[in-house]
Amino acid sequence: MMNPTRRSLLGRGVLAGGAALLAACDNSVGTNGAGVIDQRVRQTLAYMYANYPETRDLAAKSSGMLVMPLMGEAGFIIGGGYGEGALVIGDATVDYYSATQASFGFQIGAQQYAHVLFFLTPEALREFRTSPGWSGGADAEYTLDKQGGNLSASTSVSGKPVVAILFAQAGLRAAATLAGTKYTRILR
């Protein structure tokens, strides 16, 4: 019979805590049908345009936008996140996507936020749509709304094919990022 040590109990505690925090990230209350996602996407875009009017210019320049109305993240050493949204081209929803994150390292807390990926070139949009699982990373420029009112669409001149804008944050989490987020097409 094995006697538990402090190290093994601590390791199990971290894993159990991490699993509980990951479960808390799931924001899919009930069934997230297409109608629910579409409604959340419309509300998110209305909020973004009302609070950050310069994003209208960015939207007009983009080939498409991935709108993630609600991302939930939590972490304590081990962290993760989940959200569902829609790819909008013009004014039409063309596909639904999930976003998942997993991380390990210094992190603590939980938060929820919305984000929109603006695909500024047809090539970037095509690459996103044809990949089996696209990861946010080096090809995206990230703009965070940390001070409330200083979100700027000036990142559109950065030369990056994808611009991500995070806003409407609730909660507090150290070491939060979109880098490494995996987007996968889902059926709704």
C-alpha positions as CSV (number, residue, x, y, z in Angstrom):
1,M,0.0,0.0,0.0
2,M,1.3,3.4,-0.9
3,N,1.5,6.2,1.7
4,P,0.6,9.6,0.4
5,T,3.2,12.2,0.7
6,R,2.8,16.0,0.9
7,R,4.1,16.3,-2.6
8,S,1.7,13.8,-4.1
9,L,-1.2,15.4,-2.2
10,L,-0.2,18.8,-3.4
11,G,0.1,17.5,-7.0
12,R,-3.4,16.0,-6.8
13,G,-4.8,19.1,-5.2
14,V,-3.4,21.3,-8.0
15,L,-4.8,18.9,-10.7
16,A,-8.2,18.7,-9.0
17,G,-8.3,22.5,-8.6
18,G,-7.2,22.9,-12.2
19,A,-10.0,20.6,-13.4
20,A,-12.6,22.4,-11.3
21,L,-11.5,25.8,-12.7
22,L,-11.5,24.4,-16.3
23,A,-15.1,23.2,-15.7
24,A,-16.0,26.7,-14.6
25,C,-14.9,28.0,-18.0
26,D,-17.7,26.3,-19.8
27,N,-20.2,29.0,-20.7
28,S,-22.5,26.8,-22.7
29,V,-25.5,27.1,-20.5
30,G,-27.9,24.4,-21.6
31,T,-27.6,23.9,-25.3
32,N,-26.0,26.7,-27.3
33,G,-28.0,26.5,-30.5
34,A,-27.4,28.6,-33.5
35,G,-30.1,31.1,-32.5
36,V,-28.6,31.7,-29.1
37,I,-25.1,32.2,-30.6
38,D,-26.5,34.5,-33.3
39,Q,-28.3,36.6,-30.7
40,R,-25.1,36.9,-28.6
41,V,-23.1,37.8,-31.7
42,R,-25.5,40.7,-32.6
43,Q,-25.4,42.0,-29.0
44,T,-21.6,41.8,-28.9
45,L,-21.3,43.7,-32.2
46,A,-23.8,46.3,-31.1
47,Y,-21.9,46.8,-27.8
48,M,-18.5,47.0,-29.6
49,Y,-19.8,49.5,-32.2
50,A,-21.5,51.7,-29.5
51,N,-18.5,51.7,-27.1
52,Y,-15.7,51.6,-29.7
53,P,-17.0,53.4,-32.8
54,E,-13.6,53.2,-34.6
55,T,-14.1,49.4,-34.9
56,R,-16.8,50.1,-37.6
57,D,-13.9,51.2,-39.9
58,L,-12.0,48.1,-39.1
59,A,-15.1,45.9,-39.8
60,A,-15.6,47.7,-43.1
61,K,-12.0,46.9,-44.1
62,S,-12.1,43.3,-43.1
63,S,-12.9,40.3,-45.2
64,G,-14.7,38.7,-42.3
65,M,-14.9,38.7,-38.5
66,L,-15.0,35.9,-35.9
67,V,-17.1,37.2,-33.0
68,M,-16.7,35.4,-29.7
69,P,-19.3,36.9,-27.4
70,L,-18.3,35.2,-24.2
71,M,-15.0,33.6,-23.4
72,G,-14.5,32.1,-19.9
73,E,-11.0,31.6,-18.6
74,A,-9.8,30.2,-15.2
75,G,-6.5,29.1,-13.9
76,F,-4.5,28.2,-10.9
77,I,-1.1,26.9,-12.2
78,I,-3.2,24.9,-14.8
79,G,-5.6,27.0,-16.7
80,G,-8.0,26.9,-19.6
81,G,-10.8,28.6,-21.4
82,Y,-13.8,28.0,-23.7
83,G,-16.2,30.0,-25.7
84,E,-18.4,29.7,-28.8
85,G,-19.1,32.3,-31.5
86,A,-19.7,32.8,-35.2
87,L,-17.8,33.8,-38.3
88,V,-19.6,36.8,-39.9
89,I,-18.9,37.8,-43.5
90,G,-20.7,40.9,-44.6
91,D,-23.8,40.8,-42.4
92,A,-24.3,37.0,-42.6
93,T,-23.2,34.3,-40.2
94,V,-21.4,31.6,-42.3
95,D,-20.0,29.2,-39.7
96,Y,-19.9,28.6,-35.9
97,Y,-16.7,28.1,-34.0
98,S,-15.5,27.1,-30.6
99,A,-12.4,28.6,-28.9
100,T,-10.4,26.5,-26.4
101,Q,-7.3,27.3,-24.4
102,A,-5.0,25.3,-22.2
103,S,-2.0,26.6,-20.3
104,F,0.4,25.8,-17.5
105,G,2.5,28.2,-15.5
106,F,2.0,31.3,-13.4
107,Q,-1.7,32.2,-13.4
108,I,-4.5,32.6,-10.9
109,G,-8.1,33.7,-11.1
110,A,-11.0,33.7,-13.6
111,Q,-12.4,36.1,-16.1
112,Q,-14.9,36.5,-18.9
113,Y,-14.5,38.7,-21.9
114,A,-15.6,39.1,-25.5
115,H,-13.3,39.3,-28.5
116,V,-13.5,39.8,-32.2
117,L,-10.9,38.6,-34.8
118,F,-10.9,40.9,-37.9
119,F,-9.5,39.1,-41.0
120,L,-8.1,42.0,-43.0
121,T,-7.1,40.0,-46.1
122,P,-9.0,37.4,-48.1
123,E,-6.0,35.1,-47.7
124,A,-6.1,35.3,-43.9
125,L,-9.8,34.5,-44.0
126,R,-9.3,31.6,-46.4
127,E,-6.5,30.2,-44.3
128,F,-8.7,30.4,-41.2
129,R,-11.7,28.7,-42.9
130,T,-9.7,25.9,-44.4
131,S,-7.6,24.9,-41.5
132,P,-8.8,22.0,-39.3
133,G,-8.0,24.0,-36.1
134,W,-6.5,27.5,-36.4
135,S,-4.5,28.9,-33.5
136,G,-4.2,32.5,-32.6
137,G,-0.5,33.5,-32.4
138,A,2.2,35.2,-34.3
139,D,0.0,36.3,-37.3
140,A,-2.4,38.3,-35.1
141,E,-2.1,41.8,-33.6
142,Y,-3.8,42.0,-30.2
143,T,-5.5,45.1,-28.8
144,L,-6.6,44.9,-25.2
145,D,-9.1,47.2,-23.6
146,K,-7.5,47.6,-20.1
147,Q,-8.2,51.3,-19.5
148,G,-11.8,51.3,-20.6
149,G,-11.8,53.9,-23.3
150,N,-8.5,53.7,-25.1
151,L,-9.2,50.9,-27.6
152,S,-8.0,51.9,-31.0
153,A,-8.6,50.6,-34.5
154,S,-5.2,52.1,-35.6
155,T,-3.8,48.6,-35.4
156,S,-5.3,48.1,-38.9
157,V,-2.2,49.8,-40.3
158,S,0.1,47.4,-38.5
159,G,0.4,45.2,-41.5
160,K,-0.9,42.1,-39.7
161,P,-3.5,40.1,-41.5
162,V,-5.5,39.5,-38.4
163,V,-6.4,41.9,-35.6
164,A,-8.0,40.7,-32.4
165,I,-9.8,43.1,-30.1
166,L,-10.7,42.1,-26.5
167,F,-13.3,44.0,-24.5
168,A,-16.0,43.8,-21.9
169,Q,-13.8,42.1,-19.4
170,A,-15.2,40.9,-16.1
171,G,-13.1,39.3,-13.4
172,L,-9.4,39.3,-12.8
173,R,-6.8,36.8,-14.0
174,A,-3.0,37.2,-14.1
175,A,-1.3,36.1,-17.4
176,A,-4.4,36.2,-19.6
177,T,-3.8,36.0,-23.4
178,L,-5.4,35.0,-26.7
179,A,-2.1,33.5,-28.0
180,G,-2.4,29.8,-28.3
181,T,-6.2,29.8,-28.5
182,K,-7.4,27.1,-30.8
183,Y,-10.5,27.9,-33.0
184,T,-12.4,24.9,-34.4
185,R,-15.5,24.8,-36.6
186,I,-18.5,23.4,-34.8
187,L,-22.0,22.4,-36.0
188,R,-25.0,24.3,-34.5
